[in-house]
Amino acid sequence: PESNKENWKSPASQEIEGKDPYVELRWKSHDNIYFLPYYDPSDVIQHHYLEKFSVPPAGNSFSGPRQWQCMPSVGTNDELTANKIALNHLANGADGILFKIKSTNTLDLSKLLHNIEWSYCALSFQAPDQIFFEKTLPEFILKSNVDPNTLTGTLIWDIFPKKVDSAYYFKTTKNFKPFALSIKPSSPAQEIAEALSSGARLFEITANGTSADKAFASIAFSVAAETNFFETVAKLKALRMLWYQVSQAYQVTEFKPADLHIHVRSEIWTTKDFQPHATMLKATIAAIASISGGCDSLTIIPEDETNTIMNRMARNVSNILPEESHLNAVADPLAGSYTLDAMQHEIALRAWELFQVN
C-alpha cells in the first residue's frame, strides 16, 4: 500500500501510548531547528529547486561516479619522521597528504617532501602564517623543477589573511586551491554563515587585479564532520548551494556548484563509553556522512598519529568505504531523500539569515 504520513502516524502512536509522534518524536538540531521523525513527498513539494544542486558524477571513470580524496594528516614537528609517515600513507591507499605545519621558521620542505611525487598525488598544507603560503612554498616549487600546472591540493588558512599576494598561484598553478578557509566547529547554520562571510571577504581581497571567476574558484572550505549524521550531510549540501548563491550575487558567471572544493575533517572524539575505539566509530559515521554530503577531500584524524595502528585505522576508514560499502558507485546517494531535502532547506534558510546579519 501507498505509504504516507497518516498511515505512519497511527501505528507509531500506538507504540508511544497514543501520543502524537510528530510531537513526541521530533528532535531539535544544534541550530534549535525542530525536525520531524517522518517525512513524505508532501513535505518537499516546494523544494524541487534542490535537484539543481545534486552532486554530479565524477569525471574520472576509474574511481566511480562518486570521487573523494583520502587525505591523512601528518604533523611536521620532525621533517624526517613526517616524511616517513607520509610515504607510508601514500604507499597504502592515500590519495594525498595534509601537512599540518606548526612552525615555518626552521621548516625544510626538501626533507619533508623527499621522494614524494607531487604530480601524482594531492598535497595540502595547513600553516599558521602567510610566509609559508606566499614565500616558502612558491620558492620550493620553483626549485623542484616540476610543472606547477600538474600540482593539486589546497592551502588551508587557520587565520584570515588581511592581505594576500595571490598573483603567483593564479598565474602559475591551474589545479590548486590556494585559499581554503578553516571553519571552526559550532552548529551547521553558524558554520555555513561563517564560511560565506569569510569567503566573501576573501574574494573581495583576492579579486583585486585578477578575474572574478578565477578568484572565486580559488576559494575552498575546510569544515568538521560531527557526530550527527543527518546534520553533517545537510550542512555540506547547504554550504555548496549557498556558496553558489554568493557567486551569483557577485555576478561570477563561470562558477558551478560542483566547482567548490569542500575539505572535511573528522577530529578526535574520545568518550569513555566507547573506548578504546571511540574515534574510529565516530570517524566511520562522519566519513559516510561527509562522502554522502559531497565532500571533495576527507581527513580522518587519528588519536595518536605516531601510532602506526591508529594511523592505519584512520586511513582505512576512507579506503574501505568504496571497496566494501560501494559509496563510490552513486554520485549523490541521498539525492531526493525527503528528510535530507527538508533539512537542507531549513538549515540553508537559517544560515542565509545569519550570513545577512554578518
DOLO-401202 format. One line per 3 residues: number of its first residue (from 1); their letters; for each residue x, y, z of C-alpha. Coordinates in nm, 3 decimals, decimal comma, padded with zeros to 5 digits. Layout:
N
NUM> a> X/Y/Z  ... .
//
This chain:
358
1> pes> 00,000/00,000/00,000  00,099/00,358/-00,053  00,292/00,499/00,240 .
4> nke> 00,221/00,846/00,374  00,237/01,041/00,698  -00,113/00,949/00,812 .
7> nwk> -00,055/00,577/00,754  00,263/00,600/00,957  00,115/00,810/01,238 .
10> spa> -00,136/00,553/01,361  00,099/00,259/01,436  00,367/00,498/01,558 .
13> sqe> 00,120/00,649/01,804  00,025/00,305/01,933  00,387/00,237/02,024 .
16> ieg> 00,411/00,550/02,240  00,089/00,511/02,438  -00,135/00,704/02,200 .
19> kdp> 00,073/01,021/02,200  00,130/01,229/01,885  00,458/01,103/01,730 .
22> yve> 00,509/01,430/01,546  00,531/01,599/01,884  00,692/01,331/02,096 .
25> lrw> 00,947/01,208/01,843  01,054/01,532/01,682  01,413/01,632/01,753 .
28> ksh> 01,597/01,961/01,784  01,915/02,031/01,590  02,218/02,223/01,710 .
31> dni> 02,064/02,531/01,546  01,746/02,487/01,752  01,552/02,382/01,444 .
34> yfl> 01,289/02,113/01,502  01,286/01,823/01,258  01,018/01,557/01,224 .
37> pyy> 01,060/01,182/01,274  00,899/01,107/00,935  00,876/01,290/00,604 .
40> dps> 00,690/01,216/00,282  00,658/01,393/-00,058  00,411/01,646/00,080 .
43> dvi> 00,690/01,797/00,290  00,918/01,875/-00,003  00,677/01,993/-00,273 .
46> qhh> 00,839/02,339/-00,267  01,196/02,203/-00,262  01,235/02,084/-00,620 .
49> yle> 01,499/02,353/-00,673  01,737/02,131/-00,473  01,759/01,897/-00,773 .
52> kfs> 01,985/02,155/-00,937  02,240/02,112/-00,658  02,282/01,734/-00,658 .
55> vpp> 02,644/01,621/-00,672  02,726/01,541/-01,038  02,913/01,223/-01,139 .
58> agn> 03,292/01,247/-01,118  03,482/01,282/-01,440  03,725/01,001/-01,353 .
61> sfs> 03,567/00,674/-01,463  03,831/00,471/-01,276  03,719/00,593/-00,934 .
64> gpr> 03,346/00,563/-00,999  03,068/00,826/-01,012  03,144/00,945/-00,656 .
67> qwq> 03,503/01,056/-00,602  03,682/01,197/-00,299  04,044/01,218/-00,188 .
70> cmp> 04,164/01,017/00,111  04,382/01,283/00,274  04,552/01,174/00,602 .
73> svg> 04,701/01,447/00,819  05,067/01,449/00,918  05,228/01,681/01,171 .
76> tnd> 05,566/01,835/01,089  05,750/01,855/01,422  06,027/01,648/01,265 .
79> elt> 06,058/01,652/00,886  06,219/01,308/00,852  05,959/01,137/01,070 .
82> ank> 05,676/01,320/00,894  05,817/01,221/00,555  05,829/00,855/00,659 .
85> ial> 05,467/00,862/00,781  05,352/01,041/00,465  05,524/00,792/00,233 .
88> nhl> 05,365/00,505/00,426  05,020/00,663/00,380  05,076/00,714/00,007 .
91> ang> 05,201/00,357/-00,037  04,890/00,220/00,132  04,595/00,386/-00,035 .
94> adg> 04,604/00,757/00,047  04,535/00,996/-00,242  04,729/01,278/-00,079 .
97> ilf> 04,862/01,423/00,245  04,757/01,717/00,461  05,071/01,852/00,627 .
100> kik> 04,989/02,044/00,945  05,277/02,289/00,985  05,321/02,432/01,334 .
103> stn> 05,627/02,649/01,266  05,778/02,775/00,943  06,096/02,919/01,095 .
106> tld> 06,310/02,608/01,056  06,094/02,403/00,817  06,288/02,218/00,547 .
109> lsk> 06,048/02,130/00,266  06,311/01,931/00,077  06,331/01,688/00,371 .
112> llh> 05,958/01,688/00,435  05,869/01,607/00,072  06,166/01,382/-00,009 .
115> nie> 06,066/01,108/-00,259  05,706/01,232/-00,273  05,599/01,271/-00,636 .
118> wsy> 05,365/01,568/-00,601  05,246/01,545/-00,962  05,089/01,206/-00,884 .
121> cal> 04,917/01,286/-00,554  04,748/01,581/-00,383  04,941/01,775/-00,120 .
124> sfq> 04,768/02,018/00,113  04,928/02,241/00,374  04,786/02,398/00,688 .
127> apd> 05,016/02,669/00,822  04,996/02,937/01,094  05,128/03,231/00,891 .
130> qif> 05,136/03,381/00,544  05,512/03,348/00,497  05,478/02,981/00,412 .
133> fek> 05,200/03,039/00,158  05,350/03,344/-00,014  05,723/03,272/00,002 .
136> tlp> 05,835/02,932/00,134  05,613/02,711/-00,083  05,644/02,908/-00,412 .
139> efi> 06,023/02,909/-00,376  06,025/02,532/-00,321  05,805/02,470/-00,625 .
142> lks> 06,034/02,686/-00,838  06,343/02,488/-00,729  06,180/02,147/-00,766 .
145> nvd> 06,166/02,159/-01,147  05,809/02,029/-01,169  05,532/02,170/-01,383 .
148> pnt> 05,319/02,376/-01,141  05,011/02,306/-01,353  05,033/01,937/-01,258 .
151> ltg> 05,017/02,011/-00,884  04,693/01,960/-00,690  04,594/02,027/-00,331 .
154> tli> 04,483/02,308/-00,105  04,635/02,566/00,125  04,432/02,580/00,446 .
157> wdi> 04,445/02,910/00,633  04,392/02,892/01,010  04,375/03,271/01,032 .
160> fpk> 04,200/03,508/00,795  04,458/03,688/00,580  04,437/04,066/00,593 .
163> kvd> 04,621/04,098/00,265  04,727/03,829/00,021  04,966/03,807/-00,269 .
166> say> 04,767/03,580/-00,496  04,948/03,653/-00,823  05,179/03,350/-00,805 .
169> yfk> 04,904/03,089/-00,768  04,673/03,250/-01,023  04,946/03,277/-01,286 .
172> ttk> 05,137/02,955/-01,219  04,901/02,682/-01,094  04,576/02,576/-01,259 .
175> nfk> 04,454/02,291/-01,039  04,549/02,420/-00,695  04,312/02,570/-00,436 .
178> pfa> 04,530/02,832/-00,262  04,265/02,980/-00,033  04,090/02,719/00,181 .
181> lsi> 03,943/02,869/00,496  03,930/02,656/00,809  03,589/02,690/00,976 .
184> kps> 03,568/02,620/01,349  03,302/02,371/01,465  02,985/02,524/01,607 .
187> spa> 02,644/02,446/01,456  02,564/02,373/01,089  02,395/02,707/01,013 .
190> qei> 02,656/02,907/01,206  02,943/02,728/01,032  02,791/02,791/00,690 .
193> aea> 02,728/03,158/00,771  03,089/03,195/00,887  03,215/03,027/00,570 .
196> lss> 03,004/03,251/00,345  03,104/03,567/00,530  03,476/03,482/00,538 .
199> gar> 03,471/03,357/00,180  03,304/03,673/00,052  03,558/03,895/00,230 .
202> lfe> 03,844/03,685/00,095  03,703/03,704/-00,258  03,696/04,082/-00,242 .
205> ita> 04,065/04,078/-00,142  04,184/03,825/-00,399  03,973/03,957/-00,688 .
208> ngt> 04,174/04,278/-00,694  04,393/04,256/-01,001  04,261/03,926/-01,141 .
211> sad> 03,944/03,790/-01,299  03,646/03,739/-01,070  03,594/03,385/-01,199 .
214> kaf> 03,949/03,279/-01,122  03,948/03,441/-00,779  03,616/03,283/-00,680 .
217> asi> 03,722/02,937/-00,797  04,039/02,958/-00,585  03,843/02,962/-00,257 .
220> afs> 03,767/02,641/-00,067  03,648/02,549/00,282  03,764/02,305/00,547 .
223> vaa> 03,482/02,205/00,783  03,441/01,949/01,060  03,214/01,645/01,047 .
226> etn> 03,037/01,595/01,377  02,852/01,301/01,532  02,507/01,379/01,388 .
229> ffe> 02,490/01,202/01,052  02,194/01,393/00,905  02,317/01,737/01,012 .
232> tva> 02,659/01,674/00,859  02,510/01,570/00,525  02,267/01,863/00,518 .
235> klk> 02,541/02,107/00,619  02,768/02,014/00,329  02,486/02,022/00,076 .
238> alr> 02,362/02,359/00,203  02,713/02,506/00,203  02,769/02,412/-00,160 .
241> mlw> 02,431/02,554/-00,260  02,470/02,884/-00,075  02,826/02,945/-00,194 .
244> yqv> 02,688/02,922/-00,545  02,427/03,178/-00,441  02,710/03,409/-00,332 .
247> sqa> 02,878/03,363/-00,671  02,560/03,480/-00,843  02,543/03,787/-00,619 .
250> yqv> 02,896/03,876/-00,735  02,799/03,800/-01,097  03,061/03,527/-01,131 .
253> tef> 02,934/03,365/-01,448  03,164/03,064/-01,494  03,130/02,918/-01,142 .
256> kpa> 02,925/02,600/-01,090  02,819/02,444/-00,756  03,047/02,147/-00,815 .
259> dlh> 03,348/02,380/-00,850  03,360/02,441/-00,474  03,621/02,223/-00,304 .
262> ihv> 03,499/02,111/00,038  03,756/01,951/00,265  03,608/01,767/00,562 .
265> rse> 03,796/01,666/00,873  03,681/01,421/01,137  03,851/01,523/01,458 .
268> iwt> 03,936/01,316/01,764  03,636/01,204/01,970  03,703/01,028/02,299 .
271> tkd> 03,409/00,910/02,509  03,456/00,662/02,794  03,155/00,453/02,693 .
274> fqp> 03,309/00,380/02,353  03,678/00,349/02,431  03,924/00,230/02,314 .
277> hat> 03,782/00,284/01,965  03,555/00,586/02,007  03,741/00,789/01,744 .
280> mlk> 03,722/00,507/01,490  03,347/00,459/01,546  03,277/00,831/01,520 .
283> ati> 03,507/00,866/01,218  03,319/00,593/01,031  02,982/00,769/01,070 .
286> aai> 03,145/01,107/00,996  03,311/00,971/00,682  02,990/00,817/00,545 .
289> asi> 02,807/01,144/00,609  03,085/01,351/00,451  03,102/01,137/00,139 .
292> sgg> 02,723/01,127/00,106  02,711/01,504/00,153  02,956/01,565/-00,131 .
295> cds> 03,299/01,627/00,023  03,594/01,652/-00,216  03,868/01,553/00,028 .
298> lti> 03,847/01,376/00,362  04,087/01,377/00,657  04,033/01,133/00,943 .
301> ipe> 04,247/01,246/01,237  04,380/00,955/01,448  04,401/00,973/01,827 .
304> det> 04,780/00,940/01,801  04,949/00,988/01,464  05,275/00,839/01,598 .
307> nti> 05,086/00,512/01,649  05,110/00,304/01,330  04,792/00,107/01,401 .
310> mnr> 04,586/00,420/01,471  04,720/00,582/01,154  04,625/00,275/00,955 .
313> mar> 04,273/00,263/01,103  04,214/00,632/01,029  04,334/00,599/00,670 .
316> nvs> 04,140/00,279/00,606  03,808/00,431/00,711  03,816/00,622/00,383 .
319> nil> 03,973/00,337/00,185  03,725/00,068/00,290  03,407/00,266/00,220 .
322> pee> 03,436/00,245/-00,161  03,566/-00,114/-00,158  03,317/-00,270/00,083 .
325> shl> 03,030/-00,020/00,111  03,045/00,092/-00,255  02,989/00,458/-00,169 .
328> nav> 03,167/00,546/-00,493  02,903/00,371/-00,702  02,648/00,657/-00,695 .
331> adp> 02,727/01,025/-00,744  02,476/01,151/-00,487  02,333/00,858/-00,287 .
334> lag> 02,097/01,073/-00,077  01,960/01,292/-00,356  01,581/01,305/-00,330 .
337> syt> 01,566/01,198/00,034  01,263/01,374/00,182  01,433/01,409/00,520 .
340> lda> 01,760/01,544/00,382  01,585/01,780/00,142  01,378/01,925/00,425 .
343> mqh> 01,684/01,959/00,648  01,897/02,114/00,375  01,626/02,370/00,303 .
346> eia> 01,576/02,468/00,669  01,948/02,483/00,751  02,014/02,688/00,437 .
349> lra> 01,743/02,938/00,532  01,885/02,978/00,882  02,243/03,006/00,754 .
352> wel> 02,147/03,269/00,494  01,973/03,476/00,761  02,285/03,463/00,981 .
355> fqv> 02,506/03,549/00,682  02,299/03,856/00,601  02,324/03,972/00,962 .
358> n> 02,702/03,939/00,947 .
//
